[in-house]
Amino acid sequence: MAALDTACGTVQVGAMICYDREFPESARILMLKGAELILVPNACPMEINRLSQLRARAFENMTAVATCNYPQTVPDCNGGSSVFDGVAYLPQSEGSRDTCILKAGADEGIFVAELDLSRLRRYRETEVHGNAYRRPKQYGILTDTKIAEPFIRSDYREGLSRAKIQEVTGRKST
């Protein structure tokens, strides 16, 4: 977390890598630490599901999320850098709105999005997402370290020994 001094005032900024995008807890922790904007450097194809993850992280945490991806000239990348402002509803609108305020093309470039920080802050003061109505006492299972089928993987990356894998999963590793 860092406080970024801008022409519009101080913005609380958090960062996560592209793999962190895969897990909602990463963005949630940054929001709980005060992030208003989450920066995500990325190195993979930006397709509809990955863009949906970023849109969801902005929506559920009422934070702006900006990702910068490599252009299509880099293997296994396709551009598609994006910014989601985290504001799903506006008082003057009947329904929800797309929080995407920038989606770049495949080419390398400098892309500018205007984030209305005042609007985001007002939104965070009135809407139900983010931290207003969470029920953390209900989330104990989220901190359980046991891994159950079908999610047991022989290549689990925590550097676990076979004995530790057996302890965590409750079964012998192969």
Secondary structure in CASP SS format (residue, H / E / C, confidence):
PFRMAT SS
TARGET T0000
AUTHOR 0000-0000-0000
METHOD secondary structure of the structure
MODEL  1
M C 1.00
A E 1.00
A E 1.00
L E 1.00
D E 1.00
T E 1.00
A C 1.00
C C 1.00
G E 1.00
T E 1.00
V E 1.00
Q E 1.00
V E 1.00
G E 1.00
A E 1.00
M C 1.00
I C 1.00
C H 1.00
Y H 1.00
D H 1.00
R H 1.00
E H 1.00
F C 1.00
P H 1.00
E H 1.00
S H 1.00
A H 1.00
R H 1.00
I H 1.00
L H 1.00
M H 1.00
L H 1.00
K C 1.00
G C 1.00
A C 1.00
E C 1.00
L E 1.00
I E 1.00
L E 1.00
V E 1.00
P E 1.00
N E 1.00
A C 1.00
C C 1.00
P C 1.00
M C 1.00
E C 1.00
I H 1.00
N H 1.00
R H 1.00
L H 1.00
S H 1.00
Q H 1.00
L H 1.00
R H 1.00
A H 1.00
R H 1.00
A H 1.00
F H 1.00
E H 1.00
N H 1.00
M C 1.00
T C 1.00
A E 1.00
V E 1.00
A E 1.00
T E 1.00
C E 1.00
N E 1.00
Y C 1.00
P C 1.00
Q C 1.00
T C 1.00
V C 1.00
P C 1.00
D C 1.00
C C 1.00
N C 1.00
G C 1.00
G C 1.00
S C 1.00
S E 1.00
V E 1.00
F E 1.00
D C 1.00
G C 1.00
V C 1.00
A C 1.00
Y E 1.00
L C 1.00
P C 1.00
Q C 1.00
S C 1.00
E C 1.00
G C 1.00
S E 1.00
R C 1.00
D C 1.00
T C 1.00
C E 1.00
I E 1.00
L E 1.00
K E 1.00
A C 1.00
G C 1.00
A C 1.00
D C 1.00
E C 1.00
G C 1.00
I C 1.00
F C 1.00
V C 1.00
A C 1.00
E C 1.00
L C 1.00
D C 1.00
L H 1.00
S H 1.00
R H 1.00
L H 1.00
R H 1.00
R H 1.00
Y H 1.00
R H 1.00
E H 1.00
T H 1.00
E C 1.00
V C 1.00
H C 1.00
G C 1.00
N C 1.00
A C 1.00
Y C 1.00
R C 1.00
R C 1.00
P H 1.00
K H 1.00
Q H 1.00
Y C 1.00
G H 1.00
I H 1.00
L H 1.00
T H 1.00
D C 1.00
T C 1.00
K C 1.00
I C 1.00
A C 1.00
E C 1.00
P C 1.00
F C 1.00
I C 1.00
R C 1.00
S C 1.00
D C 1.00
Y C 1.00
R C 1.00
E C 1.00
G C 1.00
L C 1.00
S C 1.00
R H 1.00
A H 1.00
K H 1.00
I H 1.00
Q H 1.00
E H 1.00
V H 1.00
T H 1.00
G C 1.00
R C 1.00
K C 1.00
S C 1.00
T C 1.00
END
